[in-house]
Amino acid sequence: MKTENTAKFIESMKASSSYLFVGADETRAEEYINDIICAKKIRPEEVTVIRPEVKNGKNKYISVEQARGLVHDINITPSGPLRFAAVAGAERMNDQAANTLLKSLEEPPSHALLVLFTSSDNMLATIKSRCKVLYAWELDQKVSGETVDILDKYFFEQVKLVEKAAKEEGTADLLSEILSAARIKMLSAPTLKNAEFVKACEATRKKISQNANARVQIENLLLKYKGH
């Protein structure tokens, strides 16, 4: 769900630049990537995205081979105005992969937009120093702030919001706002309970994408927050 803040920032993004979005997990990174592609009208053949992969049954990570492929792609002159490359789950790059990207992050080709997404703020200083750093929870907030405080409302007020969203086919937007509010709370108070609630929000979104009843799932989620 693209908020006004996000839309304005994407509009301001320029070629020959590199960006680091902090606080964007892999699911949110994919949403940002789609927003950027649509807003900038980038052709599919001029998009390169690398993501963590499972290697030899071990934990997912981004390899040096993937990083080299990205560097190769962004140096190809596009037929359109812009070539776009993204790294989703950048915190899972191994050291070799991270080092492979340093020169491209510092001096992207004049036709290239290079964006990294990470769920944590623990990226290497050498990466952060070469990028314009953005915090996803700031972009995710609606300018009006109408529902940023939804988690602090009484449950009967939350139910009314859910009912209204269901009638207006806006449950996906409402859930995105709940997730944004949950992330903001986790970052201001990084407790285990707040972190677990963020995961519960993401699990709820997955259930709804698999055709679970959105209204019921969101109400259950909000009840879970009241009891956490």
trRosetta pair geometry for C-beta under 8 A, 3 or more apart (Angstrom, degrees):
i j d omega theta_ij theta_ji phi_ij phi_ji
1 31 7.2 -16 12 -173 42 141
1 172 6.6 164 -67 132 115 89
1 173 5.1 130 -126 -117 144 66
1 176 3.7 161 22 70 135 174
1 177 7.6 -61 90 -43 155 71
2 6 4.9 -132 -157 90 71 127
2 7 5.3 87 156 -62 114 89
2 10 7.6 -42 -147 1 124 144
2 31 7.9 -168 -62 160 72 101
2 35 4.8 139 -87 -122 121 128
3 6 4.8 98 51 8 73 102
3 7 6.9 -136 96 -6 38 88
3 139 6.7 157 56 156 116 63
3 140 6.1 120 -2 -160 138 29
3 141 6.6 146 159 84 170 27
3 142 5.3 -135 -143 -91 120 55
3 143 7.4 156 165 -20 106 73
4 7 5.7 -54 -145 37 32 112
4 8 6.3 31 157 -19 65 106
4 142 6.7 70 17 -150 99 60
4 143 4.7 -41 66 -14 135 117
5 8 6.0 -60 -152 36 27 108
5 9 6.4 21 155 -15 64 108
5 138 7.0 -134 161 136 152 68
5 139 4.8 -167 117 -148 113 52
5 140 7.5 -50 67 9 127 12
5 141 6.3 44 3 67 150 71
5 142 7.7 -160 -4 -124 103 19
5 143 6.2 156 -47 -62 87 83
6 9 5.9 -60 -149 38 30 107
6 10 6.2 29 156 -19 67 107
6 32 7.5 -124 -157 -115 125 84
6 35 6.5 -27 148 167 122 162
6 139 4.5 86 -81 168 76 107
6 140 7.0 42 -52 -84 118 40
7 10 5.9 -55 -145 36 29 109
7 11 6.4 33 154 -22 62 107
7 35 7.7 -115 -90 -174 62 121
7 39 7.1 176 -142 -104 70 138
8 11 5.7 -55 -152 33 30 115
8 12 6.6 24 152 -17 63 108
9 12 5.7 -61 -154 37 36 109
9 13 6.9 52 148 -42 66 92
9 134 6.9 96 -174 -127 152 148
9 139 5.9 -63 13 -118 149 120
10 13 5.7 -35 -156 3 39 118
10 35 5.9 -119 -83 135 159 106
10 36 5.6 -148 -142 -99 116 67
10 39 4.7 74 133 72 130 166
10 40 7.4 -120 168 -40 100 93
11 39 6.6 -107 -73 175 63 130
13 17 6.6 -154 -168 76 73 139
13 19 6.8 -57 -126 -33 113 147
13 36 7.1 -24 55 -132 159 107
13 40 7.5 -64 79 -71 114 126
13 113 6.2 68 151 -145 114 133
13 115 7.9 -13 -149 -74 145 122
14 17 4.9 90 75 -12 79 134
14 113 7.4 180 108 -100 28 103
15 81 7.6 -126 -48 149 142 83
15 82 5.5 -140 -82 -116 114 94
15 108 7.7 -142 174 113 60 123
15 110 6.4 51 133 162 116 47
15 111 5.7 -40 -168 -152 138 22
15 112 6.3 107 -159 52 86 23
15 113 5.5 -84 -107 -56 53 84
16 108 5.3 171 -147 83 37 97
16 109 6.9 -101 -98 108 72 32
16 110 4.8 -6 -74 -129 117 43
16 111 7.6 48 -54 -10 79 19
16 112 6.8 86 -77 56 40 65
17 108 6.3 -54 32 39 13 140
17 113 6.2 2 60 -126 83 71
17 114 7.4 -160 100 38 45 74
17 132 6.8 -9 180 3 111 123
18 104 7.5 121 -81 127 136 70
18 105 4.4 149 172 -151 174 66
18 106 7.7 -30 17 -43 144 18
18 108 5.4 156 -50 -39 93 124
18 114 4.3 -20 -109 78 86 105
18 115 7.2 -179 -157 -79 55 38
18 116 7.5 28 179 -5 96 97
18 130 6.2 0 79 133 141 88
18 131 4.8 -88 118 -109 96 79
18 132 7.1 153 90 13 53 76
19 113 7.9 -1 6 -178 108 86
19 114 7.4 165 23 93 65 56
19 115 4.7 -9 63 -116 100 80
19 116 7.1 -166 95 31 53 66
19 131 5.6 107 -146 -171 14 103
19 132 5.0 -33 -110 64 73 91
19 133 7.8 155 -164 -88 62 22
19 134 6.3 8 -175 0 109 113
20 90 7.4 -103 -137 64 92 163
20 115 7.7 171 -82 -161 28 57
20 116 4.8 -12 -112 68 72 105
20 117 7.9 169 -161 -83 52 26
20 118 6.8 -3 -173 10 96 112
20 123 6.6 -111 -163 34 144 170
20 127 6.8 107 -90 143 143 98
20 128 6.2 -89 41 -115 166 61
20 131 3.9 90 -18 115 102 151
20 132 7.2 177 23 78 72 41
20 133 4.9 -21 68 -109 106 67
20 134 7.0 171 85 26 51 69
21 24 4.5 15 124 2 117 135
21 29 7.2 156 78 -108 132 81
21 32 6.3 -38 -36 -170 178 175
21 115 6.7 27 -11 -180 105 103
21 116 7.0 -170 25 94 70 52
21 117 4.7 -12 64 -111 109 72
21 118 7.1 163 84 26 59 63
21 134 5.1 -23 -109 72 63 104
21 135 7.9 135 -162 -111 57 11
21 136 5.3 66 175 -66 99 98
21 139 8.0 -52 -139 19 108 145
22 118 5.8 -18 -115 70 57 98
22 120 7.5 -47 -158 119 88 21
22 121 5.1 46 -163 -95 135 77
22 123 7.6 -117 -98 -4 101 121
22 133 6.2 19 -16 -171 117 97
22 134 6.9 179 20 86 76 47
22 135 5.3 -32 69 -107 100 61
22 136 6.5 -146 83 -6 43 86
23 28 8.0 -38 125 88 65 155
23 118 7.8 35 -7 90 28 66
23 119 6.8 37 -141 -153 21 39
23 121 7.5 9 -51 -57 79 88
23 135 5.6 51 9 -165 134 67
23 136 3.9 -149 87 37 100 103
23 137 5.2 -74 151 -21 158 89
23 183 6.3 102 -178 177 114 131
23 187 7.2 -19 -113 -73 129 137
24 28 4.3 -132 -154 99 76 113
24 29 4.7 113 138 -70 113 73
24 32 6.0 -19 -149 -10 151 142
24 117 4.3 -71 87 -161 122 106
24 118 6.9 75 53 52 77 30
24 119 6.7 -102 81 -86 32 54
24 136 4.3 145 -59 -71 85 152
25 28 5.2 86 49 18 68 101
25 29 6.8 -119 102 -12 31 94
25 89 7.9 24 -171 -86 51 76
25 119 4.3 43 -93 -99 66 116
25 202 7.2 -29 74 -101 155 146
26 29 5.4 -50 -143 33 30 118
26 30 6.7 35 157 -23 62 99
26 51 6.8 76 -142 -148 116 112
26 52 7.5 -84 -91 24 135 107
26 88 5.2 83 -135 159 73 111
26 89 4.9 5 -84 -57 101 103
26 117 7.7 126 -104 109 40 125
26 119 7.5 -40 -24 -51 63 117
27 30 6.0 -53 -158 28 31 110
27 31 7.0 29 147 -16 62 103
27 202 6.2 154 27 -143 155 110
27 205 7.3 117 169 95 153 143
28 31 5.5 -52 -155 34 41 114
28 32 6.5 42 148 -18 69 102
28 117 7.5 -170 94 -172 85 134
28 136 6.3 77 141 -176 143 152
29 32 5.7 -54 -150 37 34 111
29 33 6.2 38 152 -24 67 105
29 86 7.4 157 174 162 104 126
29 88 3.9 145 120 -129 145 96
29 89 7.0 -124 16 -30 162 60
29 117 3.6 140 -114 114 116 163
30 33 5.5 -50 -146 34 33 116
30 34 6.5 33 155 -17 64 103
30 88 6.4 31 -59 -116 69 152
31 34 5.9 -55 -151 37 31 109
31 35 6.4 34 150 -21 64 106
32 35 5.4 -55 -149 35 33 115
32 36 6.3 32 155 -20 68 104
32 115 7.7 -136 130 143 121 145
32 117 6.5 155 56 -92 140 135
32 136 7.7 -90 -64 -120 138 113
33 36 5.9 -55 -149 35 29 109
33 37 6.4 29 154 -18 64 107
33 49 6.1 39 -148 -102 152 137
33 86 5.2 -147 -108 56 111 174
33 88 6.9 -54 -40 -66 136 116
33 115 7.8 179 -97 83 76 132
33 117 7.8 -83 -49 -26 97 143
34 37 5.7 -53 -144 37 32 112
34 38 6.2 27 159 -15 66 108
35 38 6.1 -62 -149 40 26 106
35 39 6.0 18 160 -15 66 114
36 39 6.0 -58 -137 41 26 106
36 40 5.8 1 170 4 65 117
36 42 7.4 8 129 5 80 132
36 84 6.5 157 128 -151 120 147
36 86 7.7 141 57 -68 148 134
36 113 7.6 -158 177 119 130 141
36 115 7.0 -154 -74 6 171 161
37 40 6.6 -71 -138 51 18 93
37 42 4.9 -92 -140 50 65 106
37 47 6.1 4 -107 -94 118 144
37 84 6.6 -159 -91 70 74 162
38 41 7.3 16 -178 -73 29 48
40 82 5.8 -62 164 67 126 156
40 84 6.9 129 81 -65 147 135
40 113 7.4 -107 -126 19 171 160
41 80 7.8 -142 116 -175 87 146
42 46 5.6 -124 -179 86 92 107
42 47 5.7 105 126 -66 124 100
42 80 6.9 165 -139 89 52 147
42 82 5.6 -78 -103 88 100 107
42 83 7.7 110 -151 -128 117 23
42 84 4.8 -6 -148 -3 167 130
43 46 4.6 70 66 15 89 108
43 47 7.5 -157 93 -18 46 90
43 78 7.5 154 41 -168 114 115
43 79 7.2 -13 30 64 157 99
43 80 5.1 155 -6 -13 115 141
44 47 5.9 -61 -154 24 37 115
46 78 4.5 50 -128 -128 134 119
46 79 7.3 -134 -64 35 126 76
46 80 5.9 -117 -5 38 164 112
46 82 6.9 120 138 99 137 56
46 83 4.7 -115 -175 -115 98 68
46 84 6.5 80 126 20 84 77
47 83 7.9 -169 -74 -165 34 60
47 84 5.1 -10 -111 72 73 102
47 85 7.6 161 -161 -85 45 41
47 86 7.8 -8 -168 9 88 102
48 69 7.4 -165 -166 129 133 89
48 70 5.4 160 130 -125 132 71
48 73 4.1 104 -55 106 155 158
48 74 6.8 -111 38 -55 136 77
48 83 7.8 20 4 171 100 98
48 84 7.4 179 30 98 63 55
48 85 4.5 -8 67 -114 101 85
48 86 7.4 171 93 27 57 60
49 85 7.4 176 -78 -158 42 50
49 86 4.7 -8 -113 65 82 98
49 87 7.7 171 -158 -85 59 25
49 88 6.3 25 -177 -8 106 108
50 62 5.9 90 137 -139 115 116
50 66 4.4 125 -152 170 137 115
50 67 7.1 -152 81 -75 172 46
50 69 7.1 131 -80 74 127 109
50 70 5.4 -80 -17 -59 130 123
50 86 7.6 -173 28 94 60 54
50 87 5.5 -14 65 -114 93 71
50 88 7.4 -171 89 29 44 72
51 62 7.2 -137 143 -89 15 100
51 87 7.9 161 -82 -163 41 50
51 88 4.7 -11 -103 67 88 106
51 89 5.8 72 -155 27 67 121
52 60 3.6 81 144 148 115 108
52 61 5.5 -20 -142 -98 96 10
52 62 5.4 -80 -92 -48 59 74
52 88 7.8 -100 -1 100 75 78
52 89 4.4 -76 -17 116 106 151
52 92 4.2 2 -89 98 125 153
53 60 6.0 169 79 -146 9 85
53 61 7.3 -48 53 62 57 42
53 62 7.4 91 12 -98 79 46
53 63 7.2 -46 48 -7 111 103
53 66 7.3 161 5 -62 121 142
54 57 6.9 23 169 -106 109 17
54 58 6.9 165 -162 64 70 48
54 59 7.6 -112 -119 160 73 14
54 60 5.2 -51 -70 -86 62 75
55 58 5.7 -21 75 47 72 101
55 61 6.9 -56 13 47 116 92
55 63 6.8 88 -56 -60 149 126
58 61 7.7 -20 109 4 107 109
59 92 8.0 -136 137 -143 103 117
60 89 7.4 -27 125 161 120 157
60 92 6.1 -2 114 -174 82 155
61 92 4.7 -148 -126 167 57 96
61 93 7.2 121 -178 -115 85 15
61 94 5.7 56 162 -43 134 92
62 66 5.3 -105 -168 72 80 141
62 67 6.7 90 148 -51 106 92
62 87 6.7 34 -124 -158 167 108
62 89 6.7 157 -40 99 114 98
62 90 7.3 -30 11 -126 154 40
62 92 5.3 112 -3 102 88 85
62 93 4.4 -37 68 -95 117 64
62 94 7.0 -156 77 3 62 69
62 97 5.1 158 114 163 92 167
63 66 5.0 106 58 4 74 98
63 67 7.2 -136 103 -1 45 88
63 94 6.6 14 -119 19 43 118
63 96 7.8 -6 -175 80 55 113
63 97 5.9 164 145 -71 17 124
64 67 5.4 -53 -148 39 38 114
64 68 6.2 41 153 -22 69 103
64 94 6.8 -64 -43 69 82 110
64 96 3.9 -39 -75 120 126 115
64 97 4.8 -133 -83 -72 50 66
64 100 5.6 133 -148 -31 80 142
65 68 5.8 -51 -147 35 31 111
65 69 6.5 34 152 -21 62 104
66 69 5.7 -55 -153 33 32 113
66 70 6.6 33 151 -20 65 103
66 97 6.6 9 64 -128 93 125
67 70 5.7 -52 -152 33 34 112
67 71 6.5 34 152 -18 66 104
67 93 6.9 74 -69 -141 125 117
67 96 7.6 -179 38 120 143 72
67 97 4.0 160 -30 -153 137 76
67 98 7.6 -109 -103 -41 156 20
67 100 4.0 113 124 80 130 135
67 101 5.4 -99 -158 -48 115 93
68 71 5.7 -52 -148 36 34 112
68 72 6.4 39 151 -22 65 104
68 100 5.8 -81 -66 -169 67 146
69 72 5.6 -52 -150 33 32 114
69 73 6.4 31 154 -20 65 106
70 73 5.8 -57 -149 35 31 110
70 74 6.4 22 160 -16 67 106
70 85 5.2 115 -167 -167 99 132
70 87 7.1 -2 -109 -72 168 95
70 101 7.2 -2 86 -98 128 102
70 104 7.8 177 117 88 96 169
71 74 6.3 -57 -144 35 28 103
71 75 6.7 22 159 -16 60 111
71 100 6.3 -117 -28 155 139 98
71 101 6.8 -151 -68 -102 105 58
71 104 5.3 -144 -118 -47 90 145
72 75 6.3 -74 -162 35 27 107
72 76 7.4 33 148 -31 63 100
73 76 5.9 -49 -163 13 40 113
73 83 7.3 -170 144 173 82 129
73 85 6.3 138 91 -92 113 121
74 83 5.7 159 -136 115 59 125
74 85 4.7 -63 -72 -21 114 143
74 104 6.3 94 72 -156 143 132
74 108 6.8 -73 160 -154 138 90
74 109 5.9 173 145 17 89 117
74 112 4.3 62 -172 -129 104 146
74 114 6.3 11 -120 -79 158 107
75 109 5.7 151 -111 -51 54 141
75 112 7.8 -30 -71 -50 37 144
76 83 6.8 145 74 -109 78 160
77 83 7.9 -151 -160 -31 19 133
77 111 6.2 88 -136 28 61 162
78 81 7.2 -21 92 67 128 14
78 82 6.3 -12 49 88 163 17
78 83 4.2 -174 -51 -57 121 92
78 111 5.5 -168 18 157 101 133
81 111 7.5 -158 165 -148 41 90
82 111 6.4 -174 -122 178 37 72
82 112 7.5 121 -165 -112 67 23
82 113 5.9 10 -171 -5 116 112
83 109 7.5 13 53 75 123 125
83 111 5.5 57 12 125 97 98
83 112 4.9 -33 74 -102 97 73
83 113 7.3 177 86 23 47 70
84 112 7.6 157 -88 -157 25 63
84 113 5.0 -15 -111 65 72 102
84 115 7.6 -9 -168 11 90 108
85 112 6.5 -2 8 -166 107 110
85 113 7.3 169 29 85 63 54
85 114 5.1 -9 69 -112 101 74
85 115 7.4 166 91 27 53 65
86 114 7.7 171 -82 -159 40 46
86 115 4.8 -16 -111 71 84 93
86 116 7.4 164 -160 -87 59 29
86 117 6.8 21 -178 -8 104 105
87 90 4.5 78 116 -86 117 94
87 93 7.1 -1 -179 -59 141 121
87 101 7.5 -28 -45 -102 150 160
87 115 7.5 -162 26 101 67 51
87 116 4.6 -8 57 -119 110 75
87 117 6.6 -170 91 27 61 69
88 117 5.1 -4 -119 57 54 123
89 92 4.7 -10 152 22 102 119
89 117 7.1 11 -19 89 31 91
89 118 7.4 72 -156 -111 19 53
89 119 7.3 0 -116 -13 59 102
90 93 5.7 -15 -170 -16 58 113
90 116 4.1 45 -71 -173 158 105
90 117 6.0 147 -8 64 104 40
90 118 4.5 -70 59 -70 99 93
90 123 6.7 10 115 -106 114 120
90 127 7.6 155 157 -177 129 153
91 118 4.5 104 -40 -147 93 103
91 119 6.1 -82 10 39 138 78
91 120 5.3 69 -96 40 155 100
91 122 6.5 65 -133 67 117 92
91 123 6.5 -105 -96 -80 75 77
93 97 4.1 -134 -165 93 96 121
93 98 4.6 124 119 -59 129 82
93 101 7.6 -54 -150 5 160 133
94 97 5.1 93 53 9 69 104
94 98 7.2 -135 97 -6 33 91
95 98 5.7 -56 -147 37 32 111
95 99 6.2 29 157 -17 67 108
96 99 5.9 -57 -146 39 29 109
96 100 6.4 37 152 -28 63 105
97 100 5.6 -52 -152 27 31 117
97 101 7.0 22 154 -14 62 106
98 101 6.2 -66 -160 35 32 106
98 102 7.2 53 146 -51 64 90
98 124 5.7 92 173 13 150 143
98 126 7.4 103 149 80 112 113
98 127 6.0 -74 -161 -64 108 119
99 102 5.7 -25 -157 -13 42 118
99 126 7.9 14 -100 107 65 148
101 104 5.5 -72 -161 51 58 108
101 105 5.4 59 145 -29 89 108
101 127 7.5 34 89 -115 118 96
102 105 5.8 -60 -146 35 27 110
102 106 6.3 21 160 -15 65 110
102 126 6.0 -30 -114 151 120 114
102 127 7.4 -101 -98 -88 76 59
102 130 6.5 163 -154 -30 64 165
103 106 5.8 -60 -148 39 30 109
103 107 6.4 -35 173 40 67 95
104 107 7.2 -85 -134 68 22 58
104 108 5.9 51 176 -99 69 63
104 109 7.9 -24 -143 -16 86 77
104 112 7.9 -55 -170 110 101 152
104 114 6.2 144 142 -90 103 167
105 108 7.1 9 -125 -56 18 89
105 114 6.4 -131 -103 108 59 142
105 116 7.8 -7 -108 -23 121 126
105 127 6.7 -67 174 -144 177 62
105 130 4.0 80 124 123 111 133
105 131 5.9 -55 -171 -61 114 88
106 130 4.6 -75 -76 -139 69 120
108 112 4.6 -131 171 85 107 108
108 113 7.3 72 156 -103 158 18
108 114 4.9 -161 -103 2 133 119
109 112 4.2 77 57 1 91 116
116 123 7.7 99 126 -119 141 151
116 127 7.1 -52 57 179 171 121
116 131 6.6 -75 31 -102 115 160
118 121 7.6 132 107 -83 122 29
118 122 7.9 -144 161 49 136 63
118 123 5.6 -146 -33 -59 174 114
120 123 7.6 158 93 -36 78 70
123 127 4.8 -91 161 76 115 131
123 128 5.3 133 92 -52 114 96
124 127 4.6 93 66 2 87 102
124 128 7.1 -167 92 -4 46 86
125 128 5.7 -56 -141 42 36 108
125 129 5.9 37 161 -25 70 109
126 129 6.2 -49 -139 33 24 111
126 130 7.0 15 160 -13 55 112
127 130 6.3 -77 -162 38 28 104
127 131 6.6 -1 157 -2 68 120
128 131 6.2 -78 -145 45 31 100
128 133 5.8 16 -155 -73 90 129
134 138 7.4 -128 -179 57 78 114
134 139 6.4 30 167 -34 121 127
135 138 4.7 72 83 3 97 110
135 139 7.4 168 89 -6 52 86
136 139 5.7 -61 -151 42 40 107
136 140 5.9 42 154 -28 74 110
136 183 7.4 -47 97 145 102 157
137 140 5.5 -49 -137 33 33 116
137 141 7.2 47 160 -34 59 94
137 180 6.5 143 -140 -162 69 76
137 183 4.8 -151 -98 115 113 115
137 184 5.0 151 -176 -79 128 73
137 187 6.0 -139 7 5 167 149
138 141 6.4 -47 -165 11 32 111
140 176 7.5 -141 -162 161 105 92
140 179 7.9 -92 -179 97 146 86
140 180 3.8 -165 137 -123 125 121
140 183 7.1 55 56 56 156 137
141 145 6.6 4 175 -96 109 71
141 148 5.5 19 -140 -97 98 128
141 180 6.2 170 -76 158 52 134
141 184 7.4 62 -72 -67 108 140
142 145 6.1 -164 82 -56 85 25
142 146 6.1 -36 90 25 142 84
142 147 6.9 58 21 39 137 82
142 148 6.7 -147 39 -49 87 95
142 177 6.8 -11 -20 -115 115 115
145 148 4.7 -50 -155 10 69 125
145 149 7.4 39 166 -11 91 93
147 150 4.5 17 -176 -50 82 114
147 161 6.9 126 -119 -154 121 145
147 174 7.1 -93 167 -134 166 71
147 177 4.6 41 99 151 122 147
147 178 7.9 -55 148 -61 116 60
147 181 7.4 -97 133 -47 74 132
148 177 7.1 -105 -83 -173 44 98
148 180 7.2 -71 -121 108 75 111
148 181 5.5 155 -168 -93 50 99
148 184 7.2 13 -170 26 101 161
149 152 4.8 -45 178 37 90 115
149 153 6.9 108 123 -40 83 85
149 181 7.1 165 -87 -131 15 131
150 153 5.7 -42 -159 7 43 118
150 158 6.4 98 180 -113 90 92
150 161 6.5 -123 -134 87 116 172
150 177 6.5 87 -3 123 141 108
150 178 5.9 -79 83 -96 139 75
150 181 5.7 -154 42 -14 91 168
151 178 7.1 114 -62 -146 92 77
151 181 5.1 176 -11 133 112 131
151 182 6.8 126 -65 -75 145 67
151 185 6.6 -57 68 -41 159 149
151 222 7.8 -156 -117 -133 63 84
151 225 5.8 -102 -144 163 99 152
153 157 4.1 -109 169 87 121 127
153 158 5.3 151 88 -55 116 81
153 161 7.6 95 72 -12 163 135
154 157 4.8 92 60 5 79 105
154 158 7.2 -145 97 -7 41 87
155 158 5.3 -52 -148 35 39 114
155 159 6.3 44 153 -24 69 100
155 222 6.6 141 -130 133 82 114
155 223 7.0 53 -132 -92 130 68
155 226 5.9 -13 -73 -67 115 153
156 159 5.6 -45 -148 31 34 116
156 160 6.8 40 150 -21 61 100
157 160 5.7 -50 -155 31 35 113
157 161 6.8 36 148 -18 64 103
158 161 5.6 -55 -155 35 36 113
158 162 6.4 35 149 -19 68 104
158 219 7.7 138 122 -121 105 65
158 222 4.8 172 152 -176 150 157
159 162 5.6 -53 -149 36 34 112
159 163 6.2 37 152 -21 67 104
159 219 6.2 44 -109 -118 81 109
159 222 7.9 -160 -63 79 62 150
160 163 5.6 -51 -146 36 31 113
160 164 6.3 32 154 -19 64 106
161 164 5.8 -54 -147 37 30 111
161 165 6.3 30 154 -18 64 107
161 174 6.6 152 147 -139 101 131
162 165 5.7 -55 -147 38 31 111
162 166 6.3 33 154 -23 65 106
162 171 7.3 43 -154 -115 71 93
162 174 6.7 150 -107 145 57 159
162 215 5.7 116 159 -145 108 76
162 218 5.1 174 -125 100 121 125
162 219 5.6 154 123 -67 176 85
162 222 7.4 -124 -50 -4 133 144
163 166 5.7 -54 -148 34 29 112
163 167 6.5 28 154 -18 63 105
163 215 7.3 57 -92 -140 48 122
164 167 5.9 -56 -151 35 31 110
164 168 6.3 6 159 1 66 114
164 170 7.7 -22 121 54 74 121
165 168 6.1 -71 -142 51 28 97
165 170 4.2 -105 -150 82 76 89
165 171 4.8 115 135 -80 113 54
165 173 7.1 -152 -143 65 115 90
165 174 4.1 -28 -114 -31 162 143
165 218 7.8 -35 75 78 140 171
166 169 7.7 26 -174 -77 28 31
166 170 7.9 -83 -39 48 19 66
166 171 5.7 40 -86 -61 61 112
166 214 6.7 167 -106 89 91 106
166 215 4.5 15 -87 -80 141 116
170 173 4.7 -43 -173 41 86 116
170 174 5.8 91 126 -26 86 97
171 174 5.4 -54 -144 38 36 114
171 175 6.2 37 158 -20 69 104
171 208 7.3 -152 125 -152 122 148
171 214 4.0 89 134 148 160 138
171 215 6.6 -102 -102 -67 140 59
171 218 6.3 -143 -158 -27 104 145
172 175 6.0 -54 -148 36 28 109
172 176 6.5 32 151 -20 62 105
172 208 7.6 177 -93 127 75 143
172 214 7.6 -64 -56 -138 61 145
173 176 5.6 -54 -151 34 33 114
173 177 6.5 31 152 -18 65 105
174 177 5.7 -57 -152 36 33 110
174 178 6.5 35 150 -20 66 103
174 218 6.6 35 108 -143 119 156
175 178 5.5 -49 -147 34 36 113
175 179 6.3 38 153 -19 66 104
175 201 7.1 155 -176 -166 86 90
175 204 6.6 -149 -146 110 125 116
175 205 5.8 148 146 -88 137 89
175 208 7.0 -136 -52 13 169 161
175 214 7.5 -103 -40 -162 131 102
175 218 5.9 -115 -83 -100 95 114
175 221 7.9 71 -126 50 94 164
176 179 5.7 -53 -149 37 31 113
176 180 6.4 35 151 -21 64 104
177 180 5.5 -48 -146 35 34 115
177 181 6.4 36 153 -18 64 103
178 181 5.7 -54 -149 37 31 111
178 182 6.3 34 150 -22 64 106
178 201 6.0 -169 114 -127 99 121
178 218 7.2 165 -9 -149 160 100
178 221 7.0 84 146 119 154 134
178 222 7.4 -96 -133 -78 140 90
179 182 5.5 -52 -147 35 32 114
179 183 6.5 34 154 -20 64 102
179 198 7.1 83 -152 -144 75 69
179 201 4.2 154 -99 153 83 141
179 202 7.0 92 -125 -64 125 64
179 205 7.1 3 -61 -44 141 131
180 183 5.8 -53 -150 33 31 110
180 184 6.5 32 152 -19 64 104
181 184 5.7 -53 -150 34 33 113
181 185 6.4 32 153 -18 65 106
182 185 5.8 -55 -149 37 31 110
182 186 6.3 33 152 -22 65 106
182 194 7.2 168 -173 -169 76 78
182 197 5.3 -142 -148 118 122 104
182 198 4.9 164 134 -89 118 68
182 201 5.2 -170 27 -28 161 149
182 225 7.8 -116 -99 -104 107 129
183 186 5.6 -53 -147 34 32 113
183 187 6.4 27 157 -16 65 107
183 198 5.9 84 -81 -116 65 122
184 187 6.0 -59 -149 38 29 107
184 188 6.4 18 156 -10 65 110
185 188 5.9 -61 -144 43 30 104
185 189 6.1 -30 172 40 68 99
185 194 5.4 -144 118 -142 96 124
185 197 7.8 -16 82 76 129 136
186 189 7.0 -84 -135 70 20 61
186 190 5.9 54 170 -109 67 58
186 191 7.7 -121 -133 40 64 60
186 194 4.1 169 -100 140 71 114
186 195 5.6 105 -140 -77 124 55
186 197 7.5 -162 -68 61 107 97
186 198 5.4 -16 -44 -41 152 130
187 190 6.6 19 -123 -69 24 91
189 194 5.8 136 94 -31 89 157
190 194 6.7 -123 -136 70 25 129
190 195 7.0 43 -166 -53 67 105
191 194 4.7 94 56 9 82 101
191 195 7.0 -147 95 -4 43 87
192 195 5.6 -57 -148 39 32 112
192 196 6.2 34 153 -22 67 106
193 196 5.7 -54 -147 35 30 112
193 197 6.5 31 153 -22 63 103
193 228 4.9 147 -172 160 112 108
194 197 5.6 -51 -149 31 34 112
194 198 6.8 40 151 -21 63 98
195 198 5.8 -48 -156 28 36 113
195 199 6.8 34 148 -15 64 103
196 199 5.6 -54 -154 37 37 113
196 200 6.3 42 146 -24 67 103
196 228 7.1 -173 83 -145 114 136
197 200 5.2 -47 -146 33 39 116
197 201 6.6 46 151 -23 65 97
197 224 7.1 163 -121 118 87 106
197 225 5.7 71 -138 -103 132 86
197 228 5.8 -150 -70 37 114 175
198 201 5.7 -49 -155 29 33 114
198 202 6.7 29 149 -15 64 104
199 202 5.7 -55 -150 38 35 111
199 203 6.2 37 150 -21 67 105
200 203 5.5 -52 -145 37 33 113
200 204 6.3 39 152 -24 64 103
200 221 6.1 155 139 -137 107 90
200 224 5.8 -138 172 114 158 152
200 225 8.0 -172 83 -62 142 78
201 204 5.7 -53 -151 32 30 113
201 205 6.7 32 151 -19 63 102
201 221 6.5 89 -98 -163 59 136
202 205 5.7 -49 -151 32 35 113
202 206 6.7 36 150 -19 63 103
203 206 5.6 -53 -153 34 35 113
203 207 6.5 37 150 -21 66 103
204 207 5.7 -52 -149 33 34 112
204 208 6.4 32 154 -17 66 105
204 217 5.1 146 -157 161 96 110
204 218 6.7 107 171 -87 139 53
204 220 7.8 176 -112 78 119 98
204 221 4.7 -7 -79 -76 157 135
205 208 5.8 -55 -148 37 31 110
205 209 6.4 34 152 -21 64 106
206 209 5.6 -54 -150 34 32 113
206 210 6.6 21 152 -11 64 108
207 210 5.8 -67 -155 43 32 105
207 212 4.1 -13 153 18 93 147
207 217 5.5 178 94 -125 126 143
208 211 7.7 88 -176 -46 35 7
208 212 5.4 -82 -87 62 40 90
208 214 4.8 61 -133 -100 120 81
208 217 5.5 -149 -66 62 95 159
212 216 7.4 -108 158 72 92 106
212 217 5.2 85 120 -58 119 132
213 216 4.1 47 96 22 117 114
213 217 6.2 162 85 -17 61 89
214 217 5.8 -61 -144 39 28 110
214 218 6.2 21 163 -16 67 109
215 218 6.2 -61 -147 37 25 104
215 219 6.3 22 158 -15 63 110
216 219 5.9 -59 -147 39 29 109
216 220 6.2 28 156 -18 65 109
217 220 5.8 -57 -148 38 28 111
217 221 6.3 33 151 -24 63 106
218 221 5.4 -50 -148 32 34 117
218 222 6.5 32 154 -17 65 103
219 222 5.9 -54 -148 37 32 108
219 223 6.4 36 151 -20 64 104
220 223 5.5 -52 -149 36 33 114
220 224 6.4 41 150 -26 64 102
221 224 5.5 -51 -154 29 32 116
221 225 6.8 33 148 -19 63 100
222 225 5.5 -46 -152 30 38 113
222 226 6.7 41 149 -20 65 100
223 226 5.6 -52 -152 33 36 112
223 227 6.5 19 154 -7 66 110
224 227 6.1 -70 -152 46 30 101
224 228 6.2 39 152 -43 67 106
225 228 5.6 -48 -142 15 33 116
